[in-house]
Amino acid sequence: MTTRREREQQVVVEGRVVADFGREFLVELADRRQLVCTRKGKKQDATCGDFVEVRLTG
């Protein structure tokens, strides 16, 4: 579990979902980089074309 301080120090960026693989999805950032991301929880649905916030953790 992360502490409040750790969460505040994490970088959050916005990107667009370009592919969906169940719990994982591919997000393209503004600089055209693509990241494989994992959903947290069950009710956070995103589909191709949606803009999402991505927390960079490692």
CHARMM-style PDB file with segment names, atoms N, HN, CA, C and O in Angstrom:
ATOM      1  N   MET     1       0.847  -1.171   0.000  1.00  0.00      PROA
ATOM      2  CA  MET     1       0.000   0.000   0.000  1.00  0.00      PROA
ATOM      3  C   MET     1       0.895   1.238   0.000  1.00  0.00      PROA
ATOM      4  O   MET     1       1.908   1.287   0.698  1.00  0.00      PROA
ATOM      5  N   THR     2       0.505   2.237  -0.794  1.00  0.00      PROA
ATOM      6  HN  THR     2      -0.318   2.198  -1.361  1.00  0.00      PROA
ATOM      7  CA  THR     2       1.299   3.461  -0.858  1.00  0.00      PROA
ATOM      8  C   THR     2       0.808   4.469   0.169  1.00  0.00      PROA
ATOM      9  O   THR     2      -0.377   4.527   0.497  1.00  0.00      PROA
ATOM     10  N   THR     3       1.734   5.247   0.658  1.00  0.00      PROA
ATOM     11  HN  THR     3       2.697   5.200   0.392  1.00  0.00      PROA
ATOM     12  CA  THR     3       1.374   6.285   1.619  1.00  0.00      PROA
ATOM     13  C   THR     3       0.886   7.526   0.872  1.00  0.00      PROA
ATOM     14  O   THR     3       1.061   7.644  -0.341  1.00  0.00      PROA
ATOM     15  N   ARG     4       0.285   8.428   1.599  1.00  0.00      PROA
ATOM     16  HN  ARG     4       0.143   8.332   2.584  1.00  0.00      PROA
ATOM     17  CA  ARG     4      -0.206   9.668   0.992  1.00  0.00      PROA
ATOM     18  C   ARG     4       0.936  10.447   0.348  1.00  0.00      PROA
ATOM     19  O   ARG     4       0.787  10.993  -0.745  1.00  0.00      PROA
ATOM     20  N   ARG     5       2.049  10.491   1.015  1.00  0.00      PROA
ATOM     21  HN  ARG     5       2.171  10.047   1.902  1.00  0.00      PROA
ATOM     22  CA  ARG     5       3.210  11.216   0.486  1.00  0.00      PROA
ATOM     23  C   ARG     5       3.693  10.595  -0.827  1.00  0.00      PROA
ATOM     24  O   ARG     5       4.024  11.318  -1.767  1.00  0.00      PROA
ATOM     25  N   GLU     6       3.734   9.264  -0.898  1.00  0.00      PROA
ATOM     26  HN  GLU     6       3.465   8.677  -0.135  1.00  0.00      PROA
ATOM     27  CA  GLU     6       4.153   8.594  -2.129  1.00  0.00      PROA
ATOM     28  C   GLU     6       3.186   8.897  -3.269  1.00  0.00      PROA
ATOM     29  O   GLU     6       3.618   9.131  -4.397  1.00  0.00      PROA
ATOM     30  N   ARG     7       1.884   8.895  -2.989  1.00  0.00      PROA
ATOM     31  HN  ARG     7       1.534   8.704  -2.072  1.00  0.00      PROA
ATOM     32  CA  ARG     7       0.889   9.202  -4.022  1.00  0.00      PROA
ATOM     33  C   ARG     7       1.043  10.625  -4.533  1.00  0.00      PROA
ATOM     34  O   ARG     7       0.884  10.870  -5.729  1.00  0.00      PROA
ATOM     35  N   GLU     8       1.350  11.563  -3.652  1.00  0.00      PROA
ATOM     36  HN  GLU     8       1.479  11.364  -2.680  1.00  0.00      PROA
ATOM     37  CA  GLU     8       1.512  12.957  -4.054  1.00  0.00      PROA
ATOM     38  C   GLU     8       2.739  13.147  -4.933  1.00  0.00      PROA
ATOM     39  O   GLU     8       2.775  14.069  -5.748  1.00  0.00      PROA
ATOM     40  N   GLN     9       3.738  12.299  -4.783  1.00  0.00      PROA
ATOM     41  HN  GLN     9       3.709  11.550  -4.121  1.00  0.00      PROA
ATOM     42  CA  GLN     9       4.970  12.435  -5.548  1.00  0.00      PROA
ATOM     43  C   GLN     9       4.902  11.735  -6.901  1.00  0.00      PROA
ATOM     44  O   GLN     9       5.775  11.954  -7.740  1.00  0.00      PROA
ATOM     45  N   GLN    10       3.901  10.907  -7.138  1.00  0.00      PROA
ATOM     46  HN  GLN    10       3.191  10.729  -6.456  1.00  0.00      PROA
ATOM     47  CA  GLN    10       3.785  10.204  -8.402  1.00  0.00      PROA
ATOM     48  C   GLN    10       3.328  11.163  -9.499  1.00  0.00      PROA
ATOM     49  O   GLN    10       2.542  12.079  -9.256  1.00  0.00      PROA
ATOM     50  N   VAL    11       3.830  10.938 -10.691  1.00  0.00      PROA
ATOM     51  HN  VAL    11       4.469  10.194 -10.888  1.00  0.00      PROA
ATOM     52  CA  VAL    11       3.490  11.778 -11.833  1.00  0.00      PROA
ATOM     53  C   VAL    11       2.227  11.233 -12.492  1.00  0.00      PROA
ATOM     54  O   VAL    11       2.103  10.029 -12.716  1.00  0.00      PROA
ATOM     55  N   VAL    12       1.287  12.136 -12.804  1.00  0.00      PROA
ATOM     56  HN  VAL    12       1.387  13.114 -12.622  1.00  0.00      PROA
ATOM     57  CA  VAL    12       0.056  11.757 -13.493  1.00  0.00      PROA
ATOM     58  C   VAL    12       0.039  12.463 -14.843  1.00  0.00      PROA
ATOM     59  O   VAL    12       0.211  13.680 -14.915  1.00  0.00      PROA
ATOM     60  N   VAL    13      -0.171  11.691 -15.919  1.00  0.00      PROA
ATOM     61  HN  VAL    13      -0.311  10.703 -15.860  1.00  0.00      PROA
ATOM     62  CA  VAL    13      -0.229  12.246 -17.271  1.00  0.00      PROA
ATOM     63  C   VAL    13      -1.543  11.833 -17.916  1.00  0.00      PROA
ATOM     64  O   VAL    13      -2.200  10.896 -17.462  1.00  0.00      PROA
ATOM     65  N   GLU    14      -1.923  12.539 -18.977  1.00  0.00      PROA
ATOM     66  HN  GLU    14      -1.390  13.300 -19.346  1.00  0.00      PROA
ATOM     67  CA  GLU    14      -3.149  12.195 -19.697  1.00  0.00      PROA
ATOM     68  C   GLU    14      -2.778  11.580 -21.038  1.00  0.00      PROA
ATOM     69  O   GLU    14      -1.809  11.985 -21.679  1.00  0.00      PROA
ATOM     70  N   GLY    15      -3.565  10.600 -21.445  1.00  0.00      PROA
ATOM     71  HN  GLY    15      -4.352  10.271 -20.924  1.00  0.00      PROA
ATOM     72  CA  GLY    15      -3.349   9.959 -22.734  1.00  0.00      PROA
ATOM     73  C   GLY    15      -4.653   9.411 -23.273  1.00  0.00      PROA
ATOM     74  O   GLY    15      -5.697   9.503 -22.628  1.00  0.00      PROA
ATOM     75  N   ARG    16      -4.578   8.834 -24.473  1.00  0.00      PROA
ATOM     76  HN  ARG    16      -3.730   8.758 -24.996  1.00  0.00      PROA
ATOM     77  CA  ARG    16      -5.768   8.275 -25.115  1.00  0.00      PROA
ATOM     78  C   ARG    16      -5.606   6.772 -25.258  1.00  0.00      PROA
ATOM     79  O   ARG    16      -4.545   6.297 -25.663  1.00  0.00      PROA
ATOM     80  N   VAL    17      -6.644   6.024 -24.933  1.00  0.00      PROA
ATOM     81  HN  VAL    17      -7.506   6.410 -24.604  1.00  0.00      PROA
ATOM     82  CA  VAL    17      -6.632   4.569 -25.058  1.00  0.00      PROA
ATOM     83  C   VAL    17      -6.653   4.219 -26.547  1.00  0.00      PROA
ATOM     84  O   VAL    17      -7.540   4.655 -27.281  1.00  0.00      PROA
ATOM     85  N   VAL    18      -5.663   3.421 -26.989  1.00  0.00      PROA
ATOM     86  HN  VAL    18      -4.942   3.067 -26.393  1.00  0.00      PROA
ATOM     87  CA  VAL    18      -5.601   3.027 -28.397  1.00  0.00      PROA
ATOM     88  C   VAL    18      -5.824   1.529 -28.592  1.00  0.00      PROA
ATOM     89  O   VAL    18      -6.043   1.084 -29.719  1.00  0.00      PROA
ATOM     90  N   ALA    19      -5.771   0.742 -27.513  1.00  0.00      PROA
ATOM     91  HN  ALA    19      -5.593   1.103 -26.597  1.00  0.00      PROA
ATOM     92  CA  ALA    19      -6.047  -0.693 -27.588  1.00  0.00      PROA
ATOM     93  C   ALA    19      -6.458  -1.182 -26.205  1.00  0.00      PROA
ATOM     94  O   ALA    19      -6.024  -0.646 -25.185  1.00  0.00      PROA
ATOM     95  N   ASP    20      -7.309  -2.218 -26.191  1.00  0.00      PROA
ATOM     96  HN  ASP    20      -7.661  -2.654 -27.019  1.00  0.00      PROA
ATOM     97  CA  ASP    20      -7.854  -2.742 -24.938  1.00  0.00      PROA
ATOM     98  C   ASP    20      -7.611  -4.245 -24.882  1.00  0.00      PROA
ATOM     99  O   ASP    20      -7.960  -4.972 -25.812  1.00  0.00      PROA
ATOM    100  N   PHE    21      -7.007  -4.710 -23.782  1.00  0.00      PROA
ATOM    101  HN  PHE    21      -6.723  -4.120 -23.026  1.00  0.00      PROA
ATOM    102  CA  PHE    21      -6.685  -6.126 -23.614  1.00  0.00      PROA
ATOM    103  C   PHE    21      -7.244  -6.667 -22.304  1.00  0.00      PROA
ATOM    104  O   PHE    21      -6.509  -7.298 -21.544  1.00  0.00      PROA
ATOM    105  N   GLY    22      -8.506  -6.439 -22.023  1.00  0.00      PROA
ATOM    106  HN  GLY    22      -9.102  -5.926 -22.640  1.00  0.00      PROA
ATOM    107  CA  GLY    22      -9.097  -6.900 -20.766  1.00  0.00      PROA
ATOM    108  C   GLY    22      -8.729  -5.970 -19.630  1.00  0.00      PROA
ATOM    109  O   GLY    22      -9.176  -4.823 -19.598  1.00  0.00      PROA
ATOM    110  N   ARG    23      -7.906  -6.456 -18.681  1.00  0.00      PROA
ATOM    111  HN  ARG    23      -7.543  -7.387 -18.707  1.00  0.00      PROA
ATOM    112  CA  ARG    23      -7.477  -5.592 -17.560  1.00  0.00      PROA
ATOM    113  C   ARG    23      -6.368  -4.627 -17.954  1.00  0.00      PROA
ATOM    114  O   ARG    23      -6.112  -3.656 -17.241  1.00  0.00      PROA
ATOM    115  N   GLU    24      -5.717  -4.876 -19.065  1.00  0.00      PROA
ATOM    116  HN  GLU    24      -5.925  -5.665 -19.644  1.00  0.00      PROA
ATOM    117  CA  GLU    24      -4.648  -3.993 -19.530  1.00  0.00      PROA
ATOM    118  C   GLU    24      -5.103  -3.237 -20.768  1.00  0.00      PROA
ATOM    119  O   GLU    24      -5.959  -3.705 -21.520  1.00  0.00      PROA
ATOM    120  N   PHE    25      -4.517  -2.058 -20.968  1.00  0.00      PROA
ATOM    121  HN  PHE    25      -3.823  -1.678 -20.357  1.00  0.00      PROA
ATOM    122  CA  PHE    25      -4.806  -1.318 -22.184  1.00  0.00      PROA
ATOM    123  C   PHE    25      -3.591  -0.498 -22.587  1.00  0.00      PROA
ATOM    124  O   PHE    25      -2.726  -0.196 -21.764  1.00  0.00      PROA
ATOM    125  N   LEU    26      -3.540  -0.143 -23.864  1.00  0.00      PROA
ATOM    126  HN  LEU    26      -4.243  -0.388 -24.532  1.00  0.00      PROA
ATOM    127  CA  LEU    26      -2.433   0.621 -24.414  1.00  0.00      PROA
ATOM    128  C   LEU    26      -2.854   2.074 -24.506  1.00  0.00      PROA
ATOM    129  O   LEU    26      -3.876   2.395 -25.112  1.00  0.00      PROA
ATOM    130  N   VAL    27      -2.057   2.961 -23.899  1.00  0.00      PROA
ATOM    131  HN  VAL    27      -1.227   2.701 -23.407  1.00  0.00      PROA
ATOM    132  CA  VAL    27      -2.372   4.393 -23.863  1.00  0.00      PROA
ATOM    133  C   VAL    27      -1.289   5.148 -24.621  1.00  0.00      PROA
ATOM    134  O   VAL    27      -0.096   4.937 -24.404  1.00  0.00      PROA
ATOM    135  N   GLU    28      -1.727   6.038 -25.521  1.00  0.00      PROA
ATOM    136  HN  GLU    28      -2.696   6.210 -25.697  1.00  0.00      PROA
ATOM    137  CA  GLU    28      -0.796   6.887 -26.251  1.00  0.00      PROA
ATOM    138  C   GLU    28      -0.790   8.269 -25.614  1.00  0.00      PROA
ATOM    139  O   GLU    28      -1.837   8.898 -25.460  1.00  0.00      PROA
ATOM    140  N   LEU    29       0.407   8.737 -25.245  1.00  0.00      PROA
ATOM    141  HN  LEU    29       1.257   8.226 -25.370  1.00  0.00      PROA
ATOM    142  CA  LEU    29       0.558  10.047 -24.621  1.00  0.00      PROA
ATOM    143  C   LEU    29       0.676  11.131 -25.692  1.00  0.00      PROA
ATOM    144  O   LEU    29       0.787  10.824 -26.879  1.00  0.00      PROA
ATOM    145  N   ALA    30       0.653  12.390 -25.277  1.00  0.00      PROA
ATOM    146  HN  ALA    30       0.563  12.640 -24.313  1.00  0.00      PROA
ATOM    147  CA  ALA    30       0.723  13.521 -26.208  1.00  0.00      PROA
ATOM    148  C   ALA    30       2.014  13.508 -27.025  1.00  0.00      PROA
ATOM    149  O   ALA    30       2.026  13.961 -28.169  1.00  0.00      PROA
ATOM    150  N   ASP    31       3.103  12.991 -26.445  1.00  0.00      PROA
ATOM    151  HN  ASP    31       3.093  12.623 -25.515  1.00  0.00      PROA
ATOM    152  CA  ASP    31       4.384  12.953 -27.165  1.00  0.00      PROA
ATOM    153  C   ASP    31       4.534  11.697 -28.023  1.00  0.00      PROA
ATOM    154  O   ASP    31       5.630  11.393 -28.495  1.00  0.00      PROA
ATOM    155  N   ARG    32       3.438  10.970 -28.224  1.00  0.00      PROA
ATOM    156  HN  ARG    32       2.548  11.216 -27.840  1.00  0.00      PROA
ATOM    157  CA  ARG    32       3.334   9.769 -29.068  1.00  0.00      PROA
ATOM    158  C   ARG    32       3.932   8.510 -28.437  1.00  0.00      PROA
ATOM    159  O   ARG    32       3.947   7.458 -29.075  1.00  0.00      PROA
ATOM    160  N   ARG    33       4.427   8.597 -27.192  1.00  0.00      PROA
ATOM    161  HN  ARG    33       4.414   9.452 -26.674  1.00  0.00      PROA
ATOM    162  CA  ARG    33       4.869   7.382 -26.495  1.00  0.00      PROA
ATOM    163  C   ARG    33       3.647   6.539 -26.186  1.00  0.00      PROA
ATOM    164  O   ARG    33       2.559   7.071 -25.967  1.00  0.00      PROA
ATOM    165  N   GLN    34       3.825   5.223 -26.168  1.00  0.00      PROA
ATOM    166  HN  GLN    34       4.709   4.791 -26.346  1.00  0.00      PROA
ATOM    167  CA  GLN    34       2.738   4.323 -25.815  1.00  0.00      PROA
ATOM    168  C   GLN    34       3.118   3.537 -24.571  1.00  0.00      PROA
ATOM    169  O   GLN    34       4.236   3.035 -24.452  1.00  0.00      PROA
ATOM    170  N   LEU    35       2.168   3.439 -23.646  1.00  0.00      PROA
ATOM    171  HN  LEU    35       1.260   3.847 -23.743  1.00  0.00      PROA
ATOM    172  CA  LEU    35       2.381   2.730 -22.388  1.00  0.00      PROA
ATOM    173  C   LEU    35       1.346   1.631 -22.232  1.00  0.00      PROA
ATOM    174  O   LEU    35       0.173   1.832 -22.547  1.00  0.00      PROA
ATOM    175  N   VAL    36       1.772   0.468 -21.746  1.00  0.00      PROA
ATOM    176  HN  VAL    36       2.725   0.305 -21.490  1.00  0.00      PROA
ATOM    177  CA  VAL    36       0.829  -0.580 -21.370  1.00  0.00      PROA
ATOM    178  C   VAL    36       0.425  -0.303 -19.930  1.00  0.00      PROA
ATOM    179  O   VAL    36       1.276  -0.231 -19.044  1.00  0.00      PROA
ATOM    180  N   CYS    37      -0.872  -0.147 -19.697  1.00  0.00      PROA
ATOM    181  HN  CYS    37      -1.564  -0.205 -20.416  1.00  0.00      PROA
ATOM    182  CA  CYS    37      -1.387   0.227 -18.377  1.00  0.00      PROA
ATOM    183  C   CYS    37      -2.292  -0.868 -17.839  1.00  0.00      PROA
ATOM    184  O   CYS    37      -2.856  -1.655 -18.600  1.00  0.00      PROA
ATOM    185  N   THR    38      -2.425  -0.911 -16.525  1.00  0.00      PROA
ATOM    186  HN  THR    38      -1.967  -0.272 -15.906  1.00  0.00      PROA
ATOM    187  CA  THR    38      -3.285  -1.876 -15.852  1.00  0.00      PROA
ATOM    188  C   THR    38      -4.393  -1.143 -15.130  1.00  0.00      PROA
ATOM    189  O   THR    38      -4.155  -0.134 -14.466  1.00  0.00      PROA
ATOM    190  N   ARG    39      -5.615  -1.657 -15.262  1.00  0.00      PROA
ATOM    191  HN  ARG    39      -5.809  -2.477 -15.801  1.00  0.00      PROA
ATOM    192  CA  ARG    39      -6.751  -1.069 -14.553  1.00  0.00      PROA
ATOM    193  C   ARG    39      -6.667  -1.415 -13.079  1.00  0.00      PROA
ATOM    194  O   ARG    39      -6.212  -2.496 -12.705  1.00  0.00      PROA
ATOM    195  N   LYS    40      -7.104  -0.499 -12.260  1.00  0.00      PROA
ATOM    196  HN  LYS    40      -7.474   0.379 -12.564  1.00  0.00      PROA
ATOM    197  CA  LYS    40      -7.205  -0.748 -10.822  1.00  0.00      PROA
ATOM    198  C   LYS    40      -8.681  -0.802 -10.473  1.00  0.00      PROA
ATOM    199  O   LYS    40      -9.409   0.161 -10.715  1.00  0.00      PROA
ATOM    200  N   GLY    41      -9.126  -1.900  -9.915  1.00  0.00      PROA
ATOM    201  HN  GLY    41      -8.534  -2.682  -9.718  1.00  0.00      PROA
ATOM    202  CA  GLY    41     -10.534  -2.049  -9.565  1.00  0.00      PROA
ATOM    203  C   GLY    41     -11.341  -2.619 -10.718  1.00  0.00      PROA
ATOM    204  O   GLY    41     -10.814  -2.836 -11.809  1.00  0.00      PROA
ATOM    205  N   LYS    42     -12.619  -2.860 -10.472  1.00  0.00      PROA
ATOM    206  HN  LYS    42     -13.047  -2.683  -9.586  1.00  0.00      PROA
ATOM    207  CA  LYS    42     -13.477  -3.510 -11.457  1.00  0.00      PROA
ATOM    208  C   LYS    42     -14.361  -2.551 -12.242  1.00  0.00      PROA
ATOM    209  O   LYS    42     -14.758  -2.877 -13.361  1.00  0.00      PROA
ATOM    210  N   LYS    43     -14.677  -1.403 -11.710  1.00  0.00      PROA
ATOM    211  HN  LYS    43     -14.354  -1.138 -10.801  1.00  0.00      PROA
ATOM    212  CA  LYS    43     -15.682  -0.539 -12.319  1.00  0.00      PROA
ATOM    213  C   LYS    43     -15.102   0.613 -13.122  1.00  0.00      PROA
ATOM    214  O   LYS    43     -15.823   1.555 -13.452  1.00  0.00      PROA
ATOM    215  N   GLN    44     -13.835   0.560 -13.439  1.00  0.00      PROA
ATOM    216  HN  GLN    44     -13.249  -0.205 -13.172  1.00  0.00      PROA
ATOM    217  CA  GLN    44     -13.210   1.658 -14.168  1.00  0.00      PROA
ATOM    218  C   GLN    44     -13.060   1.274 -15.630  1.00  0.00      PROA
ATOM    219  O   GLN    44     -11.978   0.885 -16.069  1.00  0.00      PROA
ATOM    220  N   ASP    45     -14.140   1.383 -16.375  1.00  0.00      PROA
ATOM    221  HN  ASP    45     -15.019   1.699 -16.018  1.00  0.00      PROA
ATOM    222  CA  ASP    45     -14.120   0.982 -17.771  1.00  0.00      PROA
ATOM    223  C   ASP    45     -13.608   2.103 -18.658  1.00  0.00      PROA
ATOM    224  O   ASP    45     -14.002   3.259 -18.506  1.00  0.00      PROA
ATOM    225  N   ALA    46     -12.740   1.758 -19.570  1.00  0.00      PROA
ATOM    226  HN  ALA    46     -12.420   0.818 -19.693  1.00  0.00      PROA
ATOM    227  CA  ALA    46     -12.262   2.674 -20.595  1.00  0.00      PROA
ATOM    228  C   ALA    46     -12.239   1.882 -21.894  1.00  0.00      PROA
ATOM    229  O   ALA    46     -11.988   0.677 -21.891  1.00  0.00      PROA
ATOM    230  N   THR    47     -12.497   2.553 -22.987  1.00  0.00      PROA
ATOM    231  HN  THR    47     -12.701   3.532 -22.990  1.00  0.00      PROA
ATOM    232  CA  THR    47     -12.487   1.895 -24.282  1.00  0.00      PROA
ATOM    233  C   THR    47     -11.663   2.723 -25.254  1.00  0.00      PROA
ATOM    234  O   THR    47     -11.290   3.856 -24.948  1.00  0.00      PROA
ATOM    235  N   CYS    48     -11.382   2.172 -26.407  1.00  0.00      PROA
ATOM    236  HN  CYS    48     -11.685   1.252 -26.655  1.00  0.00      PROA
ATOM    237  CA  CYS    48     -10.556   2.869 -27.396  1.00  0.00      PROA
ATOM    238  C   CYS    48     -11.118   4.250 -27.698  1.00  0.00      PROA
ATOM    239  O   CYS    48     -12.317   4.411 -27.926  1.00  0.00      PROA
ATOM    240  N   GLY    49     -10.241   5.239 -27.696  1.00  0.00      PROA
ATOM    241  HN  GLY    49      -9.267   5.108 -27.511  1.00  0.00      PROA
ATOM    242  CA  GLY    49     -10.633   6.612 -27.967  1.00  0.00      PROA
ATOM    243  C   GLY    49     -10.862   7.444 -26.723  1.00  0.00      PROA
ATOM    244  O   GLY    49     -10.879   8.672 -26.804  1.00  0.00      PROA
ATOM    245  N   ASP    50     -11.040   6.808 -25.571  1.00  0.00      PROA
ATOM    246  HN  ASP    50     -11.026   5.810 -25.505  1.00  0.00      PROA
ATOM    247  CA  ASP    50     -11.248   7.543 -24.316  1.00  0.00      PROA
ATOM    248  C   ASP    50      -9.938   8.178 -23.849  1.00  0.00      PROA
ATOM    249  O   ASP    50      -8.860   7.611 -24.023  1.00  0.00      PROA
ATOM    250  N   PHE    51     -10.053   9.356 -23.260  1.00  0.00      PROA
ATOM    251  HN  PHE    51     -10.929   9.817 -23.119  1.00  0.00      PROA
ATOM    252  CA  PHE    51      -8.902   9.993 -22.629  1.00  0.00      PROA
ATOM    253  C   PHE    51      -8.887   9.591 -21.160  1.00  0.00      PROA
ATOM    254  O   PHE    51      -9.913   9.635 -20.481  1.00  0.00      PROA
ATOM    255  N   VAL    52      -7.710   9.199 -20.681  1.00  0.00      PROA
ATOM    256  HN  VAL    52      -6.877   9.164 -21.232  1.00  0.00      PROA
ATOM    257  CA  VAL    52      -7.567   8.718 -19.310  1.00  0.00      PROA
ATOM    258  C   VAL    52      -6.365   9.379 -18.649  1.00  0.00      PROA
ATOM    259  O   VAL    52      -5.451   9.856 -19.322  1.00  0.00      PROA
ATOM    260  N   GLU    53      -6.381   9.398 -17.322  1.00  0.00      PROA
ATOM    261  HN  GLU    53      -7.123   9.010 -16.775  1.00  0.00      PROA
ATOM    262  CA  GLU    53      -5.217   9.837 -16.556  1.00  0.00      PROA
ATOM    263  C   GLU    53      -4.423   8.602 -16.165  1.00  0.00      PROA
ATOM    264  O   GLU    53      -4.988   7.608 -15.709  1.00  0.00      PROA
ATOM    265  N   VAL    54      -3.117   8.671 -16.344  1.00  0.00      PROA
ATOM    266  HN  VAL    54      -2.658   9.479 -16.714  1.00  0.00      PROA
ATOM    267  CA  VAL    54      -2.227   7.551 -16.067  1.00  0.00      PROA
ATOM    268  C   VAL    54      -1.258   7.972 -14.974  1.00  0.00      PROA
ATOM    269  O   VAL    54      -0.602   9.008 -15.081  1.00  0.00      PROA
ATOM    270  N   ARG    55      -1.170   7.168 -13.925  1.00  0.00      PROA
ATOM    271  HN  ARG    55      -1.703   6.326 -13.838  1.00  0.00      PROA
ATOM    272  CA  ARG    55      -0.209   7.428 -12.846  1.00  0.00      PROA
ATOM    273  C   ARG    55       1.045   6.606 -13.138  1.00  0.00      PROA
ATOM    274  O   ARG    55       0.993   5.377 -13.188  1.00  0.00      PROA
ATOM    275  N   LEU    56       2.165   7.289 -13.330  1.00  0.00      PROA
ATOM    276  HN  LEU    56       2.207   8.287 -13.290  1.00  0.00      PROA
ATOM    277  CA  LEU    56       3.430   6.618 -13.624  1.00  0.00      PROA
ATOM    278  C   LEU    56       4.025   6.109 -12.320  1.00  0.00      PROA
ATOM    279  O   LEU    56       4.328   6.892 -11.420  1.00  0.00      PROA
ATOM    280  N   THR    57       4.191   4.789 -12.221  1.00  0.00      PROA
ATOM    281  HN  THR    57       3.945   4.153 -12.953  1.00  0.00      PROA
ATOM    282  CA  THR    57       4.623   4.193 -10.961  1.00  0.00      PROA
ATOM    283  C   THR    57       5.985   3.523 -11.035  1.00  0.00      PROA
ATOM    284  O   THR    57       6.519   3.155  -9.989  1.00  0.00      PROA
ATOM    285  N   GLY    58       6.556   3.350 -12.166  1.00  0.00      PROA
ATOM    286  HN  GLY    58       6.123   3.649 -13.016  1.00  0.00      PROA
ATOM    287  CA  GLY    58       7.848   2.696 -12.183  1.00  0.00      PROA
ATOM    288  C   GLY    58       8.339   2.542 -13.512  1.00  0.00      PROA
ATOM    289  OT1 GLY    58       9.429   2.004 -13.709  1.00  0.00      PROA
TER     290      GLY     58
END
